[in-house]
Amino acid sequence: MIRLKCSDGSSDRAEGRVKSVTATTLRVAWEGSGTDEFVKAKGGQLPEGLPTTQVPGA
């Protein structure tokens, strides 16, 4: 079980269960929010194809 608490009070992805783990991935099924897959970064770099946005004030 994974439990997270957001400082702004949001309850999105606040509770979930690990569905699978490999050497490079972690899949979490969130209560009411679907499933996410987290991928281990290679060589300290972010994986290709991630959505990006401008950081405010940058």
N, C-alpha and C positions, 0 to 999 in steps of 0.2 A: 504494500500500500504506500502510495506517495501522497502526502498532504502538504499543500503550499498555502501560504497566507500572504495576500497582497496588501501593501500598506494603504492603497486607496479603497480597500473594501471589496474589490471585484472578486466574484466567486467563480469566474471562468477558469477552467482547468485547475481547480483547487484540490480535487481529489481524484486519484487515478490508480490503476493497477498496471504493473509491468506485465506485458504480454509475452515479450521475448527479448533475449539478449544474445548478441554474438560478439565476436572480437571487434566489430566495427559499427554495430547498430544497437539501438535500444528502442523498443516499441512500447508506448504507453497508451492505454485505453482510459480516457477521461470520462468521469461521470457526466453524462449529458452533453459532452463536447466532442465526441468522436475519438479518433486515434491519431497519434503523432508518431513519426519515426525520427529519431535523432541519429545522426551519422558522425562518427569520429573523424575529425579533421586530420588530413595528412600533412605532415611536416609543418604544423603550426599555421597552415593556411586554411581559409574558409573554403568549403566545397564550391565548385562552379555551379552556376544557374540559380543562385539565391536571389530573391527579389531584393532590391535595394531602394532606399528612400534618402532624401536629403536630410541631414541632421540639422534641426533648427539652430540657428546662430552660428553655423559652421562656415 
